[in-house]
Amino acid sequence: MSGSSDEPLSAPVVFQCGACHRVVSDSNQLLAAVADLGVLCLDAVVGVRIGDSESGADRSFAPLHCSACEHPLGRIYREPPRPELEGLVHTNDQPRYSLLQSALASYVLGSAAVHGA
């Protein structure tokens, strides 16, 4: 996805696994783009497997993988990586999926040209 997170999207964007191109979400589920983490924060995904929880110095998370090819896609944070990113925290009432922009492919709906025979 190009552009900054402050620019409105001109049309819906479909997010895909960067390895196998399985659809994993779309811009209707996009809550925020966090540029310094390189993630898109989404409130719903499909075709994604949640791995076992891991822990770090100041955060805990579970990795997300494409359920078709096992490509790593991002994380579910149980605690925010920084206090100001509380909105990334996943709960049962408000799921939050942080997908790495570098792990995704995307396309804008309606951007494909119709080619005649």
Rosetta silent file (secondary structure, phi, psi, omega in degrees, C-alpha in Angstrom):
SEQUENCE: MSGSSDEPLSAPVVFQCGACHRVVSDSNQLLAAVADLGVLCLDAVVGVRIGDSESGADRSFAPLHCSACEHPLGRIYREPPRPELEGLVHTNDQPRYSLLQSALASYVLGSAAVHGA
SCORE:     score description
SCORE:     0.000 S_00000001
   1 L     0.000  129.294 -178.414    0.000    0.000    0.000 S_00000001
   2 L  -101.164  166.424  178.205    1.485    3.307   -0.970 S_00000001
   3 L    91.301  172.457  179.654    1.057    6.738    0.515 S_00000001
   4 L   -90.461  165.865 -178.688    0.901    7.912    4.095 S_00000001
   5 L   -72.067  -10.822  179.022   -1.657    6.857    6.643 S_00000001
   6 L   -84.529  -14.617 -179.203   -3.100   10.397    6.583 S_00000001
   7 L   -83.006  132.944  176.226   -4.250   10.108    2.960 S_00000001
   8 L   -69.809  147.774  178.672   -7.789    8.834    2.442 S_00000001
   9 L   -78.024  136.437 -178.644   -8.080    5.694    0.324 S_00000001
  10 L   -78.273  -26.096  178.953   -9.618    6.318   -3.085 S_00000001
  11 L  -154.838  162.982  179.001  -11.086    2.804   -3.273 S_00000001
  12 L   -59.770  144.157  178.878  -11.073   -0.327   -1.106 S_00000001
  13 E  -113.268  136.598  176.570   -7.725   -2.114   -0.859 S_00000001
  14 E  -101.433  130.226  178.162   -7.384   -5.892   -0.595 S_00000001
  15 E  -102.135  133.148 -177.498   -4.495   -7.197    1.544 S_00000001
  16 E  -126.874  158.456  170.338   -2.905  -10.513    0.585 S_00000001
  17 E   -59.494  132.381 -179.277   -0.158  -12.785    1.878 S_00000001
  18 L   -69.421  -17.529 -178.321    3.025  -11.549    0.217 S_00000001
  19 L   -92.764  -51.983 -174.089    4.148  -15.118   -0.512 S_00000001
  20 L  -110.354   -5.593  177.767    1.098  -16.985   -1.853 S_00000001
  21 L    69.153   20.486  172.352   -1.334  -14.059   -2.431 S_00000001
  22 L   -67.032  135.565  178.160   -4.120  -15.529   -0.292 S_00000001
  23 E   -67.979  130.364  179.622   -6.526  -12.737    0.728 S_00000001
  24 E  -118.651  -19.461  176.547   -6.134  -11.965    4.438 S_00000001
  25 E  -176.589 -172.289  177.308   -8.130   -8.733    4.886 S_00000001
  26 E  -149.843  170.996 -174.888   -9.181   -5.460    3.301 S_00000001
  27 H   -67.644  -14.142  174.190   -9.131   -1.752    4.030 S_00000001
  28 H   -66.535  -20.482  179.557  -12.639   -1.874    5.524 S_00000001
  29 H   -97.441   -2.534 -175.524  -10.967   -3.558    8.531 S_00000001
  30 E   -72.828  123.488  176.847   -8.080   -1.063    8.720 S_00000001
  31 E   -98.008  -40.848 -178.068   -7.868    0.814   12.021 S_00000001
  32 E  -165.183  155.308  169.018   -4.451    2.450   11.664 S_00000001
  33 E  -110.506  125.871 -179.936   -1.100    2.323    9.936 S_00000001
  34 E  -107.928   95.260 -171.386    1.809    2.565   12.387 S_00000001
  35 L   -59.003  -43.481 -175.729    4.692    3.751   10.220 S_00000001
  36 L   -70.619  -17.221  173.499    7.509    3.366   12.764 S_00000001
  37 L   -99.912  -12.796 -178.767    6.545   -0.301   13.323 S_00000001
  38 L    67.701   34.695 -177.808    5.742   -0.915    9.658 S_00000001
  39 E  -124.335  154.727  168.302    2.364   -2.439   10.531 S_00000001
  40 E  -107.013  127.695  178.694   -1.265   -2.118    9.579 S_00000001
  41 E   -95.475  119.151 -175.457   -3.586   -2.538   12.549 S_00000001
  42 E  -121.704  151.638  177.571   -6.753   -4.389   11.491 S_00000001
  43 L  -100.377    3.242  174.568   -9.810   -5.507   13.415 S_00000001
  44 L  -159.138  142.427  176.386  -10.475   -8.636   11.299 S_00000001
  45 L  -139.583  161.262  174.467   -8.466  -11.101    9.215 S_00000001
  46 L  -133.505  155.306  177.032   -9.171  -14.349    7.336 S_00000001
  47 L    64.544   29.932 -177.957   -6.886  -17.211    6.358 S_00000001
  48 E  -124.595  134.699  177.838   -4.487  -16.434    9.205 S_00000001
  49 E  -103.275  134.869  177.556   -3.199  -18.858   11.842 S_00000001
  50 E   -93.073  123.749 -179.371   -2.337  -17.592   15.333 S_00000001
  51 L   -84.362 -175.674  178.064    0.862  -19.126   16.700 S_00000001
  52 L   -70.989  145.150 -179.535    1.965  -19.751   20.276 S_00000001
  53 L   -62.266  145.378  176.763    2.506  -16.683   22.463 S_00000001
  54 E  -127.274  162.719  179.296    6.012  -15.288   22.777 S_00000001
  55 E  -130.578  149.823  176.211    7.448  -12.753   25.175 S_00000001
  56 L  -130.474 -169.610 -176.111    9.950   -9.966   24.891 S_00000001
  57 L   -59.309  -45.925 -175.824   11.428   -7.371   27.219 S_00000001
  58 L  -131.921   23.977 -178.302    8.370   -5.120   27.391 S_00000001
  59 L  -155.070  162.168  169.604    5.687   -6.878   25.360 S_00000001
  60 E  -135.289  145.573 -175.126    3.958  -10.157   24.771 S_00000001
  61 E  -156.977  165.031  171.265    2.526  -11.299   21.471 S_00000001
  62 E  -120.972  134.126 -179.936    1.457  -14.236   19.365 S_00000001
  63 E   -74.023  152.034  176.396    2.759  -14.491   15.790 S_00000001
  64 E  -112.578  135.266  179.380    0.395  -14.561   12.813 S_00000001
  65 E  -130.916  150.309  173.161    1.066  -16.816    9.816 S_00000001
  66 E   -63.242  129.993 -178.508   -0.721  -17.382    6.520 S_00000001
  67 L   -74.515  -13.982  178.730   -2.787  -20.539    6.972 S_00000001
  68 L   -87.436  -43.717 -173.251   -2.080  -21.591    3.369 S_00000001
  69 L  -124.066   -1.716  179.549    1.723  -21.258    3.186 S_00000001
  70 L    69.566   12.598  176.483    2.847  -20.441    6.786 S_00000001
  71 L   -61.789  131.719  177.099    4.450  -17.147    5.681 S_00000001
  72 E   -66.607  129.416 -176.037    4.875  -14.893    8.775 S_00000001
  73 E  -113.111  -25.029 -177.236    2.409  -12.004    8.494 S_00000001
  74 E   164.709 -147.730 -175.469    2.544  -10.135   11.789 S_00000001
  75 E  -147.298  157.041  163.983    1.545  -10.336   15.432 S_00000001
  76 E  -108.423  117.894  178.974   -1.283  -10.110   17.914 S_00000001
  77 E   -87.258  128.546  173.743   -0.045   -7.996   20.802 S_00000001
  78 L   -88.368  -24.693  174.193   -1.307   -8.965   24.272 S_00000001
  79 L  -133.949  146.165 -178.111    0.502   -5.909   25.675 S_00000001
  80 L   -67.628  144.908  176.757    1.373   -2.814   23.637 S_00000001
  81 L   -66.308  -23.719  173.746    4.950   -2.578   22.318 S_00000001
  82 L  -147.337  147.912 -176.389    4.912    1.003   23.656 S_00000001
  83 H   -54.395  -35.513 -177.538    2.325    2.658   25.952 S_00000001
  84 H   -72.436   -7.248  179.990    1.157    5.087   23.246 S_00000001
  85 H  -106.516   34.758  179.729    0.195    2.105   21.049 S_00000001
  86 H   -54.747  -29.847  179.974   -2.482    0.758   23.390 S_00000001
  87 H   -65.082  -13.078  178.471   -4.822    0.483   20.375 S_00000001
  88 H   -83.280  -10.131 -173.771   -2.762   -2.452   19.041 S_00000001
  89 E   -71.725  133.322 -179.009   -3.680   -4.678   22.001 S_00000001
  90 L   -91.509  127.629  171.936   -5.803   -7.733   21.175 S_00000001
  91 L  -132.331  164.917  178.008   -8.730   -8.631   23.436 S_00000001
  92 L   -64.547  -32.139  179.802  -11.701  -10.926   22.898 S_00000001
  93 L   -78.574  -32.105 -179.111  -13.997   -7.886   22.843 S_00000001
  94 L  -136.085   85.456  179.592  -11.803   -5.853   20.488 S_00000001
  95 L   -68.175  143.753  178.338   -9.505   -7.977   18.324 S_00000001
  96 L  -138.309  125.216 -179.050   -6.496   -6.224   16.817 S_00000001
  97 E  -117.722  122.233 -179.360   -4.209   -7.811   14.247 S_00000001
  98 E  -101.871  102.853 -179.071   -0.901   -6.107   13.429 S_00000001
  99 E   -98.219  133.327  178.938    0.173   -7.182    9.944 S_00000001
 100 E   -71.077  125.546  179.423    3.630   -6.275    8.674 S_00000001
 101 H   -59.207  -34.838 -179.113    3.375   -4.169    5.543 S_00000001
 102 H   -70.364  -15.364 -179.478    6.522   -5.843    4.220 S_00000001
 103 H   -95.701   -0.927 -173.603    4.825   -9.277    4.487 S_00000001
 104 E  -113.672  155.560  164.674    1.791   -8.243    2.445 S_00000001
 105 E  -114.241  157.334  179.104    0.806   -7.674   -1.144 S_00000001
 106 E  -152.173  159.664  172.814   -2.146   -5.432   -1.915 S_00000001
 107 E  -149.134  151.476  179.010   -4.260   -4.083   -4.717 S_00000001
 108 E   -88.641  127.709  177.617   -6.886   -1.381   -5.077 S_00000001
 109 L   -60.361  136.732 -179.964  -10.286   -2.685   -6.173 S_00000001
 110 L    84.979    3.598 -178.104  -11.157   -1.427   -9.623 S_00000001
 111 L   -86.989  -13.466  179.318   -7.536   -0.787  -10.555 S_00000001
 112 L   -79.048  130.849  179.067   -7.299   -3.627  -13.066 S_00000001
 113 L   -81.203  145.073  176.788   -7.902   -2.503  -16.603 S_00000001
 114 L   -86.114  122.121 -178.323  -10.288   -4.496  -18.765 S_00000001
 115 L  -104.319  130.963  177.798   -8.394   -5.763  -21.782 S_00000001
 116 L   -77.096  161.979 -179.227  -10.209   -6.644  -24.977 S_00000001
 117 L   -77.122    0.000    0.000   -9.495   -9.794  -26.920 S_00000001
